[in-house]
């Protein structure tokens, strides 16, 4: 990572969106305080219709962000994991996952985060990945740099690694129990081609990718709010995010996602997954 004082400002739509980012980061600060107040406090855990866990913190953080975003940008749409969709006008839509990694949150593991993203039409243009329990944050506006901040240190530009070959890649792969047999087998094939791999990580893996600590992230079972806020961060850092067919992500994306430090690495991984 390096100091980003000399980075050029975004242009066009990205320049306007960049002006919104400080406000969004203030909202992320509020959400962080709310989620940390409930972390490791032993609150009740419910099950949603799909069997996934949800807590009062999930709902309260999303309600906070939904309210703040609607008050500041009343014409914008909103899609949240817990409260669903609100249609907007003008082509902008916010995507929020209040606690990505609820299982980690419930178990007291600090690898959970809050995701805030903005799409213009089908294109992700702003992303915030906040890791409250780790006191780390990544954010980016499409067309600008990706930024990382730890604790009270000044934000600094981060970038993906230069890895282009699977044989040198460090990979974060999905847990096998979340996929069917054939999909799990594909991930196992990929792991055998990589230098090393680990399972799990949720949203944190994408931050590590943007900072050059890992080279490849492969996941299944994702909804748009799980990953669209992460796309501007990874891409601004020099990486690429696609589905398992190599297609860009948008509101109508499928559930299988791959993110890589460089395009050739992603292409090589897609070839193995689809073999």
PASEBA-1860 file (N, C-alpha, C; in nm, 3 decimals):
! residues 275
1> XXXXXXXX> 0.083/-0.118/0.000/0.000/0.000/0.000/0.088/0.125/0.000 ~ 0.032/0.233/-0.049/0.110/0.355/-0.058/0.020/0.474/-0.032 ~ 0.081/0.586/-0.001/0.005/0.707/0.020/-0.064/0.748/-0.109 ~ -0.190/0.796/-0.100/-0.266/0.824/-0.221/-0.287/0.970/-0.251 ~ -0.203/1.057/-0.197/-0.226/1.199/-0.212/-0.219/1.244/-0.358 ~ -0.143/1.175/-0.440/-0.126/1.217/-0.579/-0.222/1.151/-0.675 ~ -0.316/1.071/-0.623/-0.412/1.004/-0.711/-0.502/1.107/-0.779 ~ -0.530/1.087/-0.906/-0.620/1.176/-0.980/-0.763/1.155/-0.935
9> XXXXXXXX> -0.839/1.264/-0.935/-0.979/1.255/-0.896/-1.059/1.189/-1.006 ~ -1.167/1.118/-0.968/-1.254/1.058/-1.069/-1.317/1.166/-1.157 ~ -1.369/1.124/-1.273/-1.431/1.219/-1.364/-1.573/1.176/-1.393 ~ -1.652/1.266/-1.455/-1.788/1.235/-1.496/-1.877/1.199/-1.381 ~ -1.955/1.093/-1.401/-2.046/1.046/-1.296/-1.970/1.010/-1.170 ~ -1.852/0.948/-1.187/-1.773/0.907/-1.072/-1.735/1.027/-0.986 ~ -1.712/1.142/-1.047/-1.677/1.262/-0.972/-1.793/1.306/-0.883 ~ -1.914/1.300/-0.936/-2.030/1.335/-0.856/-2.050/1.236/-0.743
17> XXXXXXXX> -2.036/1.108/-0.773/-2.053/1.004/-0.671/-1.945/1.017/-0.564 ~ -1.823/1.051/-0.606/-1.714/1.069/-0.509/-1.750/1.175/-0.405 ~ -1.827/1.275/-0.445/-1.870/1.376/-0.351/-1.969/1.326/-0.248 ~ -2.033/1.213/-0.279/-2.126/1.154/-0.183/-2.056/1.064/-0.081 ~ -1.936/1.019/-0.115/-1.869/0.919/-0.032/-1.848/0.963/0.113 ~ -1.804/1.087/0.142/-1.786/1.124/0.283/-1.913/1.109/0.367 ~ -2.027/1.135/0.307/-2.153/1.118/0.379/-2.179/0.971/0.407 ~ -2.154/0.887/0.305/-2.174/0.743/0.322/-2.082/0.688/0.431
25> XXXXXXXX> -1.960/0.738/0.437/-1.867/0.692/0.541/-1.914/0.734/0.680 ~ -1.978/0.848/0.691/-2.037/0.887/0.819/-2.146/0.790/0.859 ~ -2.228/0.750/0.761/-2.333/0.651/0.790/-2.271/0.518/0.833 ~ -2.161/0.481/0.768/-2.091/0.357/0.806/-2.039/0.365/0.949 ~ -1.993/0.484/0.990/-1.949/0.502/1.129/-2.065/0.478/1.226 ~ -2.181/0.532/1.194/-2.298/0.511/1.279/-2.335/0.363/1.286 ~ -2.333/0.298/1.170/-2.367/0.156/1.167/-2.266/0.074/1.247 ~ -2.140/0.113/1.241/-2.036/0.042/1.316/-2.064/0.048/1.467
33> XXXXXXXX> -2.098/0.166/1.516/-2.129/0.179/1.659/-2.245/0.092/1.700 ~ -2.346/0.085/1.616/-2.465/0.006/1.647/-2.434/-0.143/1.647 ~ -2.358/-0.190/1.549/-2.328/-0.333/1.541/-2.233/-0.376/1.653 ~ -2.134/-0.293/1.684/-2.041/-0.329/1.790/-2.109/-0.336/1.927 ~ -2.211/-0.252/1.945/-2.283/-0.255/2.073/-2.352/-0.389/2.096 ~ -2.383/-0.461/1.987/-2.449/-0.590/2.001/-2.360/-0.710/1.984 ~ -2.233/-0.686/1.952/-2.140/-0.796/1.926/-2.097/-0.862/2.057 ~ -2.103/-0.996/2.059/-2.066/-1.077/2.175/-2.150/-1.044/2.298
41> XXXXXXXX> -2.276/-1.007/2.273/-2.369/-0.977/2.382/-2.475/-1.085/2.402 ~ -2.467/-1.192/2.323/-2.557/-1.304/2.344/-2.702/-1.280/2.307 ~ -2.727/-1.198/2.206/-2.864/-1.171/2.164/-2.930/-1.290/2.098 ~ -3.062/-1.282/2.086/-3.139/-1.391/2.026/-3.106/-1.406/1.878 ~ -3.110/-1.530/1.832/-3.086/-1.562/1.691/-3.210/-1.630/1.635 ~ -3.262/-1.576/1.525/-3.377/-1.634/1.459/-3.333/-1.698/1.328 ~ -3.422/-1.775/1.268/-3.397/-1.837/1.138/-3.492/-1.778/1.035 ~ -3.436/-1.736/0.923/-3.518/-1.686/0.812/-3.575/-1.804/0.734
49> XXXXXXXX> -3.657/-1.774/0.636/-3.724/-1.880/0.560/-3.623/-1.972/0.491 ~ -3.507/-1.918/0.453/-3.406/-2.000/0.386/-3.314/-2.073/0.484 ~ -3.341/-2.059/0.613/-3.262/-2.128/0.714/-3.142/-2.050/0.765 ~ -3.112/-1.936/0.705/-2.996/-1.858/0.748/-3.029/-1.779/0.875 ~ -2.929/-1.753/0.960/-2.956/-1.682/1.086/-2.973/-1.532/1.066 ~ -3.047/-1.471/1.157/-3.064/-1.326/1.157/-3.079/-1.280/1.302 ~ -3.025/-1.165/1.333/-3.033/-1.110/1.467/-3.096/-0.971/1.462 ~ -3.126/-0.918/1.580/-3.178/-0.783/1.588/-3.077/-0.682/1.534
57> XXXXXXXX> -2.948/-0.712/1.548/-2.845/-0.622/1.497/-2.853/-0.612/1.345 ~ -2.873/-0.726/1.277/-2.891/-0.723/1.131/-3.001/-0.624/1.094 ~ -3.114/-0.639/1.158/-3.231/-0.557/1.123/-3.211/-0.411/1.162 ~ -3.152/-0.387/1.279/-3.136/-0.250/1.326/-3.035/-0.173/1.242 ~ -2.925/-0.238/1.204/-2.825/-0.171/1.121/-2.882/-0.140/0.984 ~ -2.955/-0.234/0.926/-3.015/-0.207/0.795/-3.117/-0.095/0.803 ~ -3.198/-0.094/0.908/-3.298/0.012/0.924/-3.231/0.148/0.936 ~ -3.121/0.154/1.009/-3.046/0.279/1.022/-2.996/0.326/0.887
65> XXXXXXXX> -2.930/0.239/0.813/-2.874/0.279/0.684/-2.982/0.312/0.583 ~ -3.088/0.234/0.583/-3.199/0.262/0.491/-3.256/0.401/0.518 ~ -3.274/0.434/0.646/-3.329/0.564/0.683/-3.235/0.678/0.644 ~ -3.107/0.662/0.675/-3.010/0.768/0.645/-2.999/0.791/0.494 ~ -2.989/0.683/0.418/-2.975/0.697/0.273/-3.099/0.758/0.210 ~ -3.216/0.717/0.257/-3.341/0.771/0.203/-3.357/0.919/0.236 ~ -3.313/0.958/0.353/-3.324/1.099/0.392/-3.231/1.186/0.308 ~ -3.113/1.133/0.279/-3.014/1.213/0.206/-3.036/1.209/0.055
73> XXXXXXXX> -3.078/1.092/0.004/-3.103/1.077/-0.140/-3.241/1.015/-0.159 ~ -3.348/1.092/-0.140/-3.483/1.036/-0.141/-3.526/0.976/-0.274 ~ -3.462/1.013/-0.384/-3.501/0.959/-0.514/-3.433/0.826/-0.545 ~ -3.335/0.787/-0.465/-3.261/0.665/-0.494/-3.336/0.541/-0.447 ~ -3.318/0.430/-0.518/-3.373/0.303/-0.475/-3.288/0.240/-0.366 ~ -3.339/0.131/-0.311/-3.269/0.062/-0.201/-3.299/-0.086/-0.208 ~ -3.194/-0.168/-0.190/-3.210/-0.312/-0.179/-3.131/-0.358/-0.057 ~ -3.199/-0.420/0.038/-3.134/-0.467/0.159/-3.164/-0.614/0.185
81> XXXXXXXX> -3.074/-0.681/0.254/-3.094/-0.823/0.281/-3.216/-0.847/0.368 ~ -3.241/-0.759/0.465/-3.347/-0.785/0.561/-3.480/-0.718/0.526 ~ -3.475/-0.602/0.461/-3.599/-0.527/0.438/-3.643/-0.523/0.292 ~ -3.564/-0.584/0.203/-3.608/-0.594/0.065/-3.581/-0.468/-0.016 ~ -3.663/-0.449/-0.120/-3.640/-0.346/-0.220/-3.736/-0.228/-0.205 ~ -3.681/-0.108/-0.226/-3.763/0.011/-0.245/-3.725/0.071/-0.380 ~ -3.821/0.085/-0.468/-3.796/0.139/-0.600/-3.760/0.287/-0.591 ~ -3.671/0.330/-0.678/-3.632/0.469/-0.682/-3.652/0.529/-0.819
89> XXXXXXXX> -3.603/0.650/-0.836/-3.609/0.720/-0.964/-3.470/0.775/-0.994 ~ -3.438/0.788/-1.120/-3.312/0.849/-1.160/-3.198/0.752/-1.182 ~ -3.221/0.622/-1.159/-3.121/0.524/-1.197/-3.022/0.481/-1.091 ~ -3.026/0.543/-0.972/-2.934/0.504/-0.865/-3.004/0.414/-0.763 ~ -2.935/0.308/-0.720/-2.989/0.216/-0.620/-2.880/0.176/-0.522 ~ -2.911/0.184/-0.394/-2.819/0.142/-0.288/-2.841/-0.006/-0.255 ~ -2.731/-0.077/-0.234/-2.735/-0.217/-0.193/-2.665/-0.229/-0.057 ~ -2.734/-0.289/0.040/-2.681/-0.296/0.176/-2.693/-0.437/0.232
97> XXXXXXXX> -2.582/-0.487/0.285/-2.583/-0.607/0.368/-2.535/-0.561/0.506 ~ -2.625/-0.554/0.603/-2.589/-0.493/0.731/-2.486/-0.572/0.811 ~ -2.497/-0.704/0.809/-2.398/-0.790/0.876/-2.368/-0.907/0.781 ~ -2.268/-0.889/0.697/-2.226/-0.998/0.609/-2.139/-1.092/0.692 ~ -2.186/-1.215/0.709/-2.117/-1.308/0.798/-2.187/-1.317/0.932 ~ -2.321/-1.328/0.929/-2.397/-1.333/1.054/-2.356/-1.452/1.140 ~ -2.322/-1.564/1.079/-2.276/-1.680/1.159/-2.152/-1.644/1.239 ~ -2.059/-1.573/1.178/-1.941/-1.527/1.252/-1.982/-1.432/1.363
105> XXXXXXXX> -2.071/-1.340/1.333/-2.117/-1.244/1.433/-2.175/-1.317/1.554 ~ -2.262/-1.413/1.530/-2.328/-1.487/1.637/-2.227/-1.566/1.721 ~ -2.124/-1.619/1.656/-2.025/-1.701/1.726/-1.912/-1.619/1.787 ~ -1.918/-1.487/1.778/-1.814/-1.403/1.836/-1.688/-1.394/1.755 ~ -1.692/-1.441/1.631/-1.576/-1.434/1.541/-1.578/-1.298/1.470 ~ -1.468/-1.224/1.468/-1.473/-1.086/1.417/-1.475/-1.073/1.265 ~ -1.488/-1.183/1.191/-1.483/-1.176/1.044/-1.621/-1.151/0.984 ~ -1.687/-1.047/1.027/-1.814/-1.003/0.970/-1.801/-0.854/0.936
113> XXXXXXXX> -1.881/-0.811/0.843/-1.870/-0.672/0.800/-2.002/-0.614/0.754 ~ -2.001/-0.485/0.732/-2.116/-0.413/0.677/-2.082/-0.365/0.537 ~ -2.169/-0.394/0.442/-2.148/-0.360/0.302/-2.248/-0.254/0.258 ~ -2.197/-0.149/0.196/-2.281/-0.042/0.140/-2.233/-0.017/-0.002 ~ -2.322/-0.032/-0.098/-2.284/-0.011/-0.236/-2.388/0.070/-0.311 ~ -2.343/0.136/-0.416/-2.432/0.214/-0.501/-2.416/0.171/-0.646 ~ -2.529/0.145/-0.712/-2.529/0.114/-0.854/-2.593/0.228/-0.930 ~ -2.535/0.261/-1.046/-2.601/0.347/-1.143/-2.648/0.257/-1.255
121> XXXXXXXX> -2.776/0.235/-1.263/-2.828/0.136/-1.355/-2.781/-0.001/-1.311 ~ -2.709/-0.070/-1.400/-2.655/-0.203/-1.368/-2.509/-0.198/-1.324 ~ -2.453/-0.079/-1.310/-2.309/-0.067/-1.289/-2.277/-0.026/-1.145 ~ -2.200/-0.107/-1.071/-2.156/-0.066/-0.938/-2.058/0.051/-0.947 ~ -2.087/0.160/-0.874/-2.004/0.280/-0.884/-1.945/0.325/-0.751 ~ -1.991/0.270/-0.641/-1.938/0.307/-0.509/-1.948/0.185/-0.418 ~ -1.848/0.164/-0.336/-1.851/0.052/-0.243/-1.780/0.083/-0.113 ~ -1.839/0.036/-0.003/-1.777/0.046/0.130/-1.783/-0.092/0.194
129> XXXXXXXX> -1.669/-0.139/0.241/-1.658/-0.261/0.320/-1.603/-0.222/0.455 ~ -1.687/-0.229/0.558/-1.646/-0.193/0.693/-1.640/-0.318/0.779 ~ -1.528/-0.336/0.851/-1.509/-0.449/0.941/-1.503/-0.396/1.084 ~ -1.618/-0.377/1.148/-1.620/-0.307/1.278/-1.534/-0.370/1.386 ~ -1.543/-0.502/1.403/-1.470/-0.567/1.512/-1.319/-0.567/1.489 ~ -1.274/-0.551/1.365/-1.132/-0.547/1.332/-1.081/-0.404/1.316 ~ -1.175/-0.307/1.316/-1.139/-0.166/1.297/-1.066/-0.144/1.166 ~ -1.119/-0.207/1.060/-1.063/-0.191/0.926/-1.174/-0.151/0.829
137> XXXXXXXX> -1.134/-0.081/0.725/-1.233/-0.037/0.625/-1.168/-0.021/0.489 ~ -1.240/-0.062/0.386/-1.203/-0.036/0.247/-1.315/0.043/0.181 ~ -1.281/0.132/0.089/-1.386/0.200/0.013/-1.330/0.248/-0.120 ~ -1.419/0.266/-0.215/-1.378/0.309/-0.349/-1.496/0.366/-0.424 ~ -1.465/0.453/-0.519/-1.559/0.499/-0.620/-1.503/0.456/-0.754 ~ -1.588/0.398/-0.838/-1.542/0.351/-0.968/-1.478/0.464/-1.044 ~ -1.360/0.439/-1.099/-1.286/0.542/-1.170/-1.179/0.608/-1.085 ~ -1.179/0.580/-0.953/-1.078/0.633/-0.863/-0.995/0.522/-0.804
145> XXXXXXXX> -0.929/0.551/-0.693/-0.846/0.453/-0.625/-0.928/0.375/-0.524 ~ -0.873/0.263/-0.481/-0.928/0.189/-0.367/-0.850/0.230/-0.243 ~ -0.922/0.250/-0.133/-0.861/0.302/-0.011/-0.881/0.204/0.105 ~ -0.779/0.195/0.188/-0.782/0.109/0.307/-0.747/0.192/0.430 ~ -0.817/0.165/0.539/-0.790/0.236/0.664/-0.797/0.136/0.779 ~ -0.699/0.142/0.869/-0.696/0.059/0.988/-0.688/0.149/1.110 ~ -0.784/0.135/1.201/-0.785/0.217/1.321/-0.794/0.365/1.288 ~ -0.712/0.444/1.352/-0.715/0.589/1.332/-0.611/0.636/1.233
153> XXXXXXXX> -0.548/0.542/1.164/-0.449/0.581/1.063/-0.519/0.645/0.944 ~ -0.447/0.730/0.872/-0.504/0.793/0.754/-0.527/0.689/0.645 ~ -0.636/0.701/0.570/-0.660/0.607/0.459/-0.544/0.610/0.360 ~ -0.513/0.493/0.303/-0.408/0.487/0.204/-0.453/0.398/0.089 ~ -0.398/0.426/-0.027/-0.435/0.351/-0.147/-0.388/0.206/-0.133 ~ -0.474/0.114/-0.176/-0.436/-0.027/-0.177/-0.450/-0.081/-0.319 ~ -0.383/-0.192/-0.343/-0.387/-0.251/-0.476/-0.376/-0.402/-0.467 ~ -0.433/-0.469/-0.565/-0.423/-0.614/-0.572/-0.281/-0.654/-0.609
161> XXXXXXXX> -0.253/-0.782/-0.592/-0.121/-0.834/-0.630/-0.109/-0.839/-0.782 ~ 0.010/-0.872/-0.828/0.034/-0.886/-0.972/0.023/-1.031/-1.018 ~ -0.033/-1.119/-0.934/-0.039/-1.261/-0.964/-0.128/-1.288/-1.086 ~ -0.076/-1.364/-1.182/-0.153/-1.400/-1.302/-0.161/-1.551/-1.324 ~ -0.095/-1.630/-1.238/-0.090/-1.775/-1.259/-0.146/-1.848/-1.137 ~ -0.227/-1.950/-1.164/-0.287/-2.027/-1.055/-0.180/-2.091/-0.967 ~ -0.072/-2.135/-1.025/0.032/-2.204/-0.949/0.095/-2.116/-0.842 ~ 0.076/-1.984/-0.854/0.131/-1.890/-0.757/0.022/-1.827/-0.670
169> XXXXXXXX> -0.104/-1.866/-0.692/-0.216/-1.795/-0.632/-0.249/-1.844/-0.491 ~ -0.285/-1.746/-0.406/-0.341/-1.772/-0.274/-0.492/-1.751/-0.284 ~ -0.569/-1.855/-0.255/-0.713/-1.852/-0.283/-0.795/-1.866/-0.155 ~ -0.905/-1.791/-0.149/-1.009/-1.809/-0.048/-1.131/-1.871/-0.116 ~ -1.168/-1.990/-0.074/-1.276/-2.064/-0.137/-1.393/-2.082/-0.040 ~ -1.510/-2.103/-0.096/-1.630/-2.121/-0.015/-1.624/-2.251/0.065 ~ -1.698/-2.253/0.175/-1.709/-2.374/0.256/-1.785/-2.481/0.177 ~ -1.740/-2.605/0.177/-1.802/-2.708/0.093/-1.948/-2.736/0.128
177> XXXXXXXX> -1.988/-2.714/0.253/-2.126/-2.748/0.291/-2.230/-2.654/0.233 ~ -2.187/-2.541/0.172/-2.285/-2.448/0.116/-2.313/-2.476/-0.031 ~ -2.253/-2.580/-0.086/-2.268/-2.608/-0.229/-2.303/-2.754/-0.252 ~ -2.352/-2.782/-0.373/-2.380/-2.921/-0.409/-2.250/-2.994/-0.442 ~ -2.261/-3.123/-0.467/-2.142/-3.207/-0.484/-2.058/-3.162/-0.603 ~ -2.121/-3.134/-0.717/-2.045/-3.100/-0.836/-1.975/-2.965/-0.821 ~ -2.041/-2.870/-0.757/-1.981/-2.738/-0.735/-1.865/-2.747/-0.638 ~ -1.882/-2.827/-0.533/-1.772/-2.847/-0.438/-1.654/-2.915/-0.505
185> XXXXXXXX> -1.682/-3.009/-0.594/-1.575/-3.077/-0.667/-1.498/-2.980/-0.755 ~ -1.569/-2.885/-0.816/-1.503/-2.785/-0.899/-1.408/-2.699/-0.816 ~ -1.452/-2.661/-0.696/-1.366/-2.582/-0.608/-1.244/-2.663/-0.564 ~ -1.263/-2.791/-0.540/-1.151/-2.875/-0.500/-1.049/-2.887/-0.614 ~ -1.097/-2.896/-0.738/-1.006/-2.898/-0.853/-0.924/-2.769/-0.857 ~ -0.993/-2.658/-0.834/-0.925/-2.529/-0.837/-0.820/-2.521/-0.727 ~ -0.854/-2.568/-0.608/-0.759/-2.565/-0.497/-0.632/-2.641/-0.531 ~ -0.645/-2.750/-0.603/-0.529/-2.831/-0.639/-0.437/-2.759/-0.738
193> XXXXXXXX> -0.490/-2.661/-0.809/-0.409/-2.584/-0.903/-0.341/-2.464/-0.837 ~ -0.388/-2.425/-0.718/-0.338/-2.304/-0.653/-0.219/-2.334/-0.563 ~ -0.140/-2.231/-0.534/-0.026/-2.246/-0.444/-0.073/-2.284/-0.305 ~ -0.179/-2.219/-0.257/-0.240/-2.254/-0.130/-0.381/-2.200/-0.128 ~ -0.465/-2.258/-0.042/-0.604/-2.214/-0.033/-0.652/-2.229/0.110 ~ -0.754/-2.152/0.142/-0.823/-2.164/0.269/-0.972/-2.151/0.244 ~ -1.051/-2.196/0.339/-1.196/-2.192/0.324/-1.256/-2.078/0.406 ~ -1.359/-2.018/0.351/-1.433/-1.915/0.423/-1.368/-1.778/0.413
201> XXXXXXXX> -1.425/-1.684/0.489/-1.374/-1.547/0.489/-1.481/-1.443/0.464 ~ -1.592/-1.484/0.397/-1.701/-1.390/0.369/-1.645/-1.263/0.305 ~ -1.701/-1.147/0.341/-1.662/-1.023/0.275/-1.516/-0.985/0.301 ~ -1.461/-1.029/0.413/-1.323/-0.993/0.448/-1.225/-1.040/0.342 ~ -1.254/-1.152/0.278/-1.165/-1.204/0.175/-1.147/-1.104/0.061 ~ -1.253/-1.028/0.029/-1.244/-0.932/-0.080/-1.157/-0.812/-0.040 ~ -1.163/-0.774/0.087/-1.073/-0.670/0.134/-0.928/-0.714/0.127 ~ -0.903/-0.839/0.167/-0.767/-0.892/0.159/-0.721/-0.900/0.013
209> XXXXXXXX> -0.813/-0.932/-0.076/-0.780/-0.933/-0.219/-0.742/-0.793/-0.266 ~ -0.820/-0.693/-0.227/-0.793/-0.555/-0.267/-0.661/-0.504/-0.211 ~ -0.616/-0.562/-0.099/-0.490/-0.521/-0.037/-0.371/-0.607/-0.080 ~ -0.393/-0.703/-0.170/-0.284/-0.784/-0.220/-0.242/-0.898/-0.130 ~ -0.324/-0.930/-0.029/-0.289/-1.038/0.065/-0.331/-1.175/0.013 ~ -0.439/-1.181/-0.063/-0.480/-1.301/-0.135/-0.499/-1.264/-0.281 ~ -0.505/-1.365/-0.367/-0.510/-1.340/-0.512/-0.641/-1.380/-0.578 ~ -0.718/-1.465/-0.509/-0.836/-1.523/-0.572/-0.941/-1.549/-0.465
217> XXXXXXXX> -1.068/-1.514/-0.495/-1.180/-1.542/-0.405/-1.289/-1.609/-0.489 ~ -1.339/-1.721/-0.442/-1.442/-1.796/-0.514/-1.556/-1.825/-0.417 ~ -1.678/-1.786/-0.454/-1.793/-1.805/-0.367/-1.914/-1.853/-0.445 ~ -2.008/-1.912/-0.371/-2.137/-1.954/-0.426/-2.248/-1.908/-0.332 ~ -2.371/-1.913/-0.383/-2.486/-1.882/-0.299/-2.501/-1.736/-0.264 ~ -2.447/-1.648/-0.347/-2.451/-1.505/-0.315/-2.572/-1.436/-0.377 ~ -2.622/-1.336/-0.305/-2.724/-1.245/-0.358/-2.654/-1.114/-0.397 ~ -2.720/-1.029/-0.475/-2.654/-0.905/-0.517/-2.600/-0.820/-0.403
225> XXXXXXXX> -2.674/-0.810/-0.292/-2.626/-0.728/-0.181/-2.504/-0.788/-0.112 ~ -2.475/-0.916/-0.135/-2.357/-0.980/-0.077/-2.227/-0.940/-0.145 ~ -2.235/-0.894/-0.269/-2.111/-0.876/-0.345/-2.105/-0.749/-0.428 ~ -2.218/-0.694/-0.473/-2.211/-0.575/-0.557/-2.140/-0.457/-0.489 ~ -2.156/-0.437/-0.356/-2.079/-0.329/-0.293/-1.928/-0.351/-0.296 ~ -1.885/-0.474/-0.316/-1.742/-0.506/-0.316/-1.677/-0.486/-0.453 ~ -1.758/-0.484/-0.558/-1.704/-0.475/-0.694/-1.622/-0.348/-0.716 ~ -1.672/-0.228/-0.678/-1.589/-0.108/-0.702/-1.457/-0.112/-0.627
233> XXXXXXXX> -1.453/-0.174/-0.509/-1.330/-0.180/-0.430/-1.226/-0.267/-0.500 ~ -1.267/-0.387/-0.537/-1.174/-0.480/-0.602/-1.127/-0.424/-0.736 ~ -1.219/-0.369/-0.815/-1.181/-0.319/-0.947/-1.094/-0.195/-0.937 ~ -1.124/-0.105/-0.842/-1.040/0.013/-0.826/-0.900/-0.023/-0.778 ~ -0.888/-0.137/-0.709/-0.757/-0.185/-0.662/-0.679/-0.255/-0.772 ~ -0.741/-0.278/-0.888/-0.673/-0.342/-1.000/-0.721/-0.481/-1.032 ~ -0.820/-0.530/-0.956/-0.871/-0.665/-0.977/-0.993/-0.670/-1.066 ~ -1.054/-0.788/-1.070/-1.171/-0.810/-1.154/-1.266/-0.903/-1.081
241> XXXXXXXX> -1.397/-0.879/-1.097/-1.500/-0.961/-1.033/-1.599/-1.003/-1.140 ~ -1.626/-1.133/-1.149/-1.715/-1.186/-1.251/-1.797/-1.302/-1.192 ~ -1.892/-1.352/-1.272/-1.956/-1.478/-1.235/-1.872/-1.593/-1.290 ~ -1.917/-1.715/-1.267/-1.836/-1.830/-1.308/-1.834/-1.850/-1.459 ~ -1.912/-1.770/-1.534/-1.906/-1.772/-1.679/-1.817/-1.660/-1.732 ~ -1.759/-1.582/-1.641/-1.674/-1.471/-1.681/-1.749/-1.344/-1.714 ~ -1.878/-1.336/-1.673/-1.959/-1.219/-1.706/-1.959/-1.117/-1.592 ~ -1.966/-0.986/-1.623/-1.972/-0.884/-1.518/-2.096/-0.902/-1.430
249> XXXXXXXX> -2.088/-0.854/-1.306/-2.198/-0.866/-1.212/-2.289/-0.745/-1.217 ~ -2.418/-0.771/-1.193/-2.518/-0.665/-1.187/-2.637/-0.713/-1.106 ~ -2.745/-0.639/-1.107/-2.862/-0.676/-1.026/-2.919/-0.814/-1.059 ~ -2.901/-0.860/-1.182/-2.955/-0.990/-1.223/-2.850/-1.100/-1.222 ~ -2.745/-1.082/-1.147/-2.634/-1.178/-1.141/-2.680/-1.312/-1.087 ~ -2.603/-1.416/-1.119/-2.622/-1.547/-1.060/-2.550/-1.558/-0.927 ~ -2.562/-1.673/-0.861/-2.509/-1.687/-0.725/-2.362/-1.723/-0.714 ~ -2.296/-1.756/-0.825/-2.156/-1.803/-0.821/-2.063/-1.691/-0.868
257> XXXXXXXX> -1.968/-1.653/-0.783/-1.884/-1.536/-0.808/-1.738/-1.571/-0.794 ~ -1.656/-1.509/-0.876/-1.511/-1.524/-0.866/-1.448/-1.385/-0.878 ~ -1.353/-1.357/-0.792/-1.279/-1.231/-0.795/-1.130/-1.263/-0.797 ~ -1.056/-1.189/-0.876/-0.914/-1.219/-0.893/-0.832/-1.091/-0.900 ~ -0.703/-1.106/-0.868/-0.613/-0.992/-0.869/-0.591/-0.936/-1.009 ~ -0.594/-1.025/-1.109/-0.572/-0.984/-1.247/-0.659/-1.067/-1.340 ~ -0.688/-1.012/-1.457/-0.775/-1.078/-1.555/-0.724/-1.216/-1.597 ~ -0.594/-1.232/-1.630/-0.548/-1.366/-1.670/-0.568/-1.471/-1.561
265> XXXXXXXX> -0.553/-1.431/-1.437/-0.574/-1.526/-1.327/-0.721/-1.566/-1.320 ~ -0.811/-1.470/-1.336/-0.953/-1.502/-1.335/-0.988/-1.597/-1.450 ~ -0.936/-1.570/-1.568/-0.966/-1.655/-1.684/-0.917/-1.798/-1.660 ~ -0.800/-1.813/-1.600/-0.748/-1.946/-1.572/-0.834/-2.018/-1.469 ~ -0.881/-1.945/-1.368/-0.966/-2.006/-1.266/-1.101/-2.046/-1.322 ~ -1.160/-1.961/-1.405/-1.288/-1.993/-1.468/-1.276/-2.120/-1.552 ~ -1.165/-2.134/-1.624/-1.145/-2.253/-1.708/-1.143/-2.380/-1.623 ~ -1.083/-2.375/-1.505/-1.079/-2.492/-1.417/-1.217/-2.520/-1.359
273> XXX> -1.285/-2.415/-1.314/-1.416/-2.433/-1.253/-1.517/-2.491/-1.350 ~ -1.504/-2.456/-1.479/-1.601/-2.499/-1.578/-1.553/-2.621/-1.658 ~ -1.442/-2.680/-1.614/-1.387/-2.797/-1.683/-1.480/-2.918/-1.667
END
